[in-house]
Amino acid sequence: MAGGNPLLRDFNKKNAQQGAPGSYQDPRYSPEQLEQMYNAPAAGPAQTGRMSYDDVVVRTGVLLVCIVVTGVLGWMMPILALPGALIGLVLGLVNAFKREPSPVLIIAYALAEGLFLGGISGMFENMYPGIVIQAVMGTVAVFVSVLVLYKVGVLRSSPRVTKIFMVAIMAYALFALINLGTSLLGGFNMRYDVTLFGIPLGLIVGALAILLAAYSFVLDFENITDGVRRGIPEKAAWSAAFGLTVTLIWAYVEILRVIAIIRSMSE
C-alpha cells in the first residue's frame, strides 16, 4: 500500500536489506565498543565546555590567592595601597563593562586590589590590633550565612528589591565619591566626623553597605545558578568569579570600617 513518510519507507527498506529488526550494526564500531559507549556516563560540563560550579569555585580561589599574595606586599609597603586602589578601580570598571571575560584583566584586578587591601589592613591593624582577623571572620560569616540561606530557599531576589538595591548602590557610590573629595581636599571625613543622634555616620552607612553586599551575594548566586542551568560557556566562570570577588572585597572593607568605628568608640 502506497503512502506514508517516504523517509520512513527508505529506512524500513534499509532495515529489510540488513536482516531482522535489531540486527543492524554500525560497521565503524565493534559490539564491545558499542557496549562501552552505551554504559559510559553522560557527558558533564567539563566534556561539553559548559560552566560548572567547580569552574566558578576554582577561579574564585585563584583570584583570592592573587589578593593574598599582593596583599602581603601591600601590608609591608602601605604606600602601594593608593595606586592599587586606583588601578583596581579602573580594571574593575573595564571588566564590568567588557562583553567577553578576560582572565588576564580579571587576575590583574585581583592583584591590584590585593595591594589596596593589604595596605589598608596593615594601617588598621596598627591602630586596632586584631581587627583584620575580626574583619575576615565577619566577611566569611556574611558570605556563608547568605550562601546557606540561599541554598535552603530563604533568600531570593525580586524585581522590586533589585530596583531599590540599584538606587541604593548609586546613592552609596555618590556618598563615597563626595566623602573621598572632602577627605582629600579638606581633611573632613563624613564617616567619622558626622554623627546622627550620637552615632557616627560611618557606622550607619557601613551597616547599610553590608546589607547591600549581602544582597549582592544573592544576585551573584542566582546568576551562577542560572548560568550553570542554561549551560553557558565555561569562560563565563571568570565573570562569575570576578563578581564574587568584587562583592567579597566590598564586604570586607565595609566590615573593617565598621569594626574600626566601634572600637574607636569604646576606647
C-alpha positions as CSV (number, residue, x, y, z in Angstrom):
1,M,0.0,0.0,0.0
2,A,1.5,3.3,-1.1
3,G,1.6,6.3,1.3
4,G,3.2,7.4,4.5
5,N,6.5,9.2,5.1
6,P,9.0,8.4,2.3
7,L,11.9,8.8,4.7
8,L,10.4,6.1,6.9
9,R,9.9,3.9,3.9
10,D,13.5,4.3,2.9
11,F,14.6,3.5,6.5
12,N,12.5,0.4,6.5
13,K,13.9,-0.8,3.2
14,K,17.4,-0.5,4.6
15,N,16.4,-2.5,7.7
16,A,14.9,-5.2,5.5
17,Q,18.1,-5.5,3.5
18,Q,20.2,-5.8,6.7
19,G,18.0,-8.6,8.1
20,A,15.6,-8.9,11.0
21,P,14.8,-6.0,13.2
22,G,17.5,-5.3,15.7
23,S,20.2,-6.9,13.6
24,Y,21.6,-3.7,12.2
25,Q,25.1,-2.8,13.4
26,D,27.2,0.3,12.7
27,P,30.3,-1.0,10.8
28,R,32.5,1.6,12.4
29,Y,32.3,0.1,15.9
30,S,32.6,-3.4,17.3
31,P,29.9,-4.8,19.6
32,E,32.3,-4.3,22.6
33,Q,32.9,-0.6,21.7
34,L,29.2,0.0,21.3
35,E,28.6,-1.6,24.7
36,Q,31.2,0.6,26.3
37,M,29.7,3.7,24.7
38,Y,26.2,2.7,25.9
39,N,27.4,2.1,29.5
40,A,29.6,5.3,29.7
41,P,28.2,8.1,31.9
42,A,26.6,11.1,30.3
43,A,28.9,13.9,29.3
44,G,29.2,16.6,32.0
45,P,30.0,20.3,31.8
46,A,33.8,19.5,31.6
47,Q,33.3,17.4,28.5
48,T,30.9,19.8,26.8
49,G,32.8,23.1,27.5
50,R,30.0,24.4,29.7
51,M,30.3,26.3,33.0
52,S,30.1,24.3,36.2
53,Y,30.0,25.2,39.9
54,D,33.5,23.8,40.2
55,D,34.8,26.1,37.5
56,V,33.5,29.1,39.5
57,V,35.0,27.9,42.8
58,V,38.4,27.2,41.2
59,R,38.6,30.6,39.5
60,T,37.4,32.4,42.6
61,G,40.1,30.6,44.6
62,V,42.7,31.7,42.1
63,L,41.6,35.3,42.5
64,L,41.6,35.1,46.3
65,V,45.2,33.7,46.2
66,C,46.3,36.6,44.0
67,I,44.8,39.0,46.5
68,V,46.6,37.4,49.4
69,V,49.9,37.3,47.6
70,T,49.9,41.0,46.7
71,G,48.2,41.7,50.0
72,V,51.3,40.7,51.8
73,L,53.3,43.2,49.7
74,G,50.8,45.9,50.4
75,W,50.9,45.1,54.1
76,M,54.7,45.6,54.1
77,M,54.5,48.7,51.8
78,P,51.3,50.6,52.6
79,I,52.3,53.3,50.1
80,L,51.1,50.9,47.4
81,A,47.5,51.0,48.7
82,L,46.5,54.1,46.8
83,P,48.0,53.0,43.4
84,G,46.4,49.6,44.0
85,A,43.0,51.2,44.6
86,L,43.2,53.4,41.5
87,I,44.4,50.6,39.3
88,G,41.8,48.2,40.8
89,L,39.0,50.8,40.2
90,V,40.0,51.2,36.5
91,L,40.3,47.5,35.9
92,G,37.1,46.8,37.8
93,L,35.2,49.1,35.5
94,V,36.8,47.7,32.4
95,N,36.0,44.1,33.5
96,A,32.5,45.1,34.5
97,F,31.6,46.5,31.0
98,K,33.7,44.1,28.9
99,R,31.5,41.9,26.8
100,E,33.8,38.9,26.9
101,P,35.6,38.0,30.2
102,S,39.4,38.4,30.1
103,P,41.2,36.2,32.6
104,V,44.3,38.4,32.3
105,L,42.5,41.6,33.2
106,I,40.5,39.9,35.9
107,I,43.6,38.5,37.5
108,A,45.3,41.9,37.2
109,Y,42.3,43.4,39.0
110,A,42.8,40.9,41.9
111,L,46.5,41.7,42.1
112,A,45.8,45.4,42.3
113,E,43.1,45.0,44.9
114,G,45.5,42.9,46.9
115,L,47.9,45.9,47.2
116,F,45.0,48.1,48.3
117,L,43.6,45.6,50.8
118,G,47.0,44.7,52.2
119,G,47.9,48.4,52.7
120,I,44.7,49.5,54.5
121,S,44.6,46.3,56.5
122,G,48.1,46.9,57.8
123,M,47.2,50.5,58.8
124,F,44.0,49.4,60.6
125,E,45.9,46.6,62.3
126,N,48.4,49.1,63.7
127,M,45.6,51.2,65.1
128,Y,43.4,48.3,66.4
129,P,45.4,45.1,66.9
130,G,43.4,42.0,65.8
131,I,40.9,43.9,63.7
132,V,42.0,42.2,60.4
133,I,41.1,38.8,61.8
134,Q,37.8,40.1,63.0
135,A,37.0,41.6,59.6
136,V,38.0,38.4,57.8
137,M,35.8,36.3,60.1
138,G,32.9,38.8,59.7
139,T,33.2,38.6,55.9
140,V,33.3,34.8,55.9
141,A,30.3,34.8,58.3
142,V,28.2,37.0,56.0
143,F,29.2,35.0,52.9
144,V,28.4,31.6,54.4
145,S,25.2,32.8,56.0
146,V,23.9,34.2,52.7
147,L,25.0,31.1,50.9
148,V,23.2,28.7,53.3
149,L,20.1,30.8,53.3
150,Y,20.1,30.9,49.5
151,K,20.6,27.1,49.3
152,V,17.6,26.4,51.5
153,G,15.5,28.9,49.6
154,V,15.1,31.5,52.2
155,L,16.9,34.3,50.3
156,R,15.9,35.1,46.8
157,S,15.9,38.3,44.7
158,S,12.9,40.1,43.4
159,P,12.5,42.8,40.8
160,R,11.3,45.4,43.2
161,V,14.1,44.8,45.8
162,T,16.6,44.7,43.0
163,K,15.4,48.2,41.8
164,I,15.8,49.5,45.4
165,F,19.2,47.9,45.5
166,M,20.4,49.6,42.3
167,V,19.2,53.0,43.6
168,A,20.9,52.4,46.9
169,I,24.1,51.4,45.1
170,M,24.1,54.6,43.2
171,A,23.5,56.6,46.3
172,Y,26.3,54.8,48.1
173,A,28.7,55.5,45.2
174,L,27.8,59.2,45.2
175,F,28.4,59.4,49.0
176,A,31.7,57.6,48.7
177,L,32.8,59.9,45.9
178,I,31.8,63.1,47.8
179,N,33.4,61.7,51.0
180,L,36.6,61.0,49.2
181,G,36.7,64.5,47.9
182,T,36.1,66.1,51.3
183,S,38.7,63.8,52.9
184,L,41.5,64.6,50.4
185,L,40.8,68.3,49.9
186,G,39.6,69.4,53.3
187,G,40.5,66.6,55.7
188,F,36.8,66.2,56.6
189,N,35.7,62.5,56.6
190,M,32.0,62.3,56.9
191,R,32.1,58.7,58.1
192,Y,33.9,59.8,61.3
193,D,33.2,63.5,61.6
194,V,29.5,63.5,61.1
195,T,27.1,62.0,63.8
196,L,23.4,61.3,63.9
197,F,21.9,61.1,67.4
198,G,25.4,60.4,68.7
199,I,26.1,57.6,66.2
200,P,28.9,58.2,63.6
201,L,27.5,58.4,60.1
202,G,30.1,55.8,59.0
203,L,28.5,53.2,61.3
204,I,25.1,53.7,59.7
205,V,26.5,53.8,56.1
206,G,28.6,50.8,56.8
207,A,25.8,48.7,58.2
208,L,23.6,49.6,55.1
209,A,26.6,48.8,52.8
210,I,27.0,45.4,54.4
211,L,23.3,44.7,53.8
212,L,23.8,45.7,50.2
213,A,26.8,43.4,49.9
214,A,24.7,40.6,51.3
215,Y,22.0,41.1,48.7
216,S,24.7,41.4,46.0
217,F,25.8,37.9,47.1
218,V,22.3,36.7,46.4
219,L,22.4,38.2,42.9
220,D,25.8,36.5,42.3
221,F,24.5,33.1,43.4
222,E,21.4,33.4,41.2
223,N,23.5,34.4,38.2
224,I,25.8,31.4,38.7
225,T,22.9,29.0,39.3
226,D,21.1,30.3,36.2
227,G,24.3,30.1,34.1
228,V,25.0,26.5,35.1
229,R,21.4,25.5,34.4
230,R,21.4,27.1,31.0
231,G,24.8,25.6,30.1
232,I,26.6,28.8,29.3
233,P,30.2,28.6,28.1
234,E,32.9,27.7,30.5
235,K,34.8,31.0,30.1
236,A,31.8,32.8,31.8
237,A,33.1,31.3,35.1
238,W,35.7,34.0,35.1
239,S,32.9,36.6,35.1
240,A,31.1,34.8,37.9
241,A,34.4,34.6,39.9
242,F,35.0,38.3,39.3
243,G,31.6,39.2,40.6
244,L,32.0,37.2,43.7
245,T,35.4,38.7,44.3
246,V,34.2,42.2,44.0
247,T,31.4,41.6,46.5
248,L,33.8,39.9,48.9
249,I,36.2,42.8,48.8
250,W,33.4,45.3,49.3
251,A,32.0,43.4,52.3
252,Y,35.5,43.1,53.8
253,V,36.3,46.8,53.5
254,E,32.9,47.8,55.0
255,I,33.2,45.4,57.9
256,L,36.7,46.6,58.6
257,R,35.5,50.2,58.7
258,V,32.5,49.3,61.0
259,I,34.7,47.4,63.4
260,A,37.2,50.3,63.5
261,I,34.4,52.8,64.3
262,I,33.0,50.6,67.0
263,R,36.4,50.0,68.6
264,S,37.2,53.7,68.4
265,M,34.0,54.5,70.3
266,S,34.9,52.0,73.1
267,E,38.4,53.4,73.6
